[in-house]
Amino acid sequence: MNQNNLLAILRENRLMQTQQQVTNFENALAEIADNPDEQNLSAYHLVLDDQCQQPEVMFSLIHFLESFDIEEQIAAFIKVVPQLMINAPEWTRIIHDRILNDDSACQVYQKLLHSANLNTPHFLYHLLEESIVNKLKIKERLSSITQ
């Protein structure tokens, strides 16, 4: 099956209200994972929805997103974060926190957010960038205390 059809299946079944929807979602994601396409990274992110009835299954999508090159994944996340905040603010926070908890990802995130703010300023980009700076300051303080 082609990527567009598989993406459509993910979107149609993302709320996972029935066992059949869960099965459809898992099967489509498995097929996509066998042949991932970084061109669709933004679209993969937009499948996330806070109304999902099976968050542990949705987490498999998070793990799939994290399997991509870190810079590509973070760039795609930044690109769609304004849209993602509408249907999936909790999943957005989860991705954001997971990036902040990985030192190398956090550095890439800071660089890409700064660039995004320069190119297409958005208040969300500014808030996310501020949270990175705050996280780094806290981490720096903690490391100076423990040394």
CORGITA-V479557 format. One line per field, one symbol per residue. ss: DSSP state (a for helix, b for strand, c for the rest). psi: psi as a letter, one per 40 degrees, with the letter a starting at -180 (. if undefined). burial: I if it has 16 or more other ideal C-beta (glycine too) atoms within 10 Angstrom, else O. A space follows every 50 residues. Layout:
ss->???
psi->???
burial->???
This chain:
ss->ccaaaaaaaaaaacccccaaaaaaaaaaaaaaaacccaaaaaaaaccccc ccccaaaaaaaaaaaacccaaaaaaaaaaaaaaaaaacaaaaaaaaaaaa ccaaaaaaaaaaaaaaaaacccaaaaaaaaaaaaaaaaaaaaaaaac
psi->iiddddddddddeddfeiddddddddddddddddgihededddddedhhe ehegdddddddddddeeihddddddddddeddddddefdddddddddddd ehdddddddddddddddddghhddddddddddddddddddddddde.
burial->OOIOOIIOIIOOIIIIOOOOIIOIIIOIIOOIOOOOOOOIIIIIIIIIIO OIOIOOIIOOIOOIIOOIOOOOIIIIIIIIIOOIOOIIOOIIOIIIOOII OOOOIIOIIIOIIOOIIOOOOOOIIOOIIOOIOOOOOOOOOOOOOOO
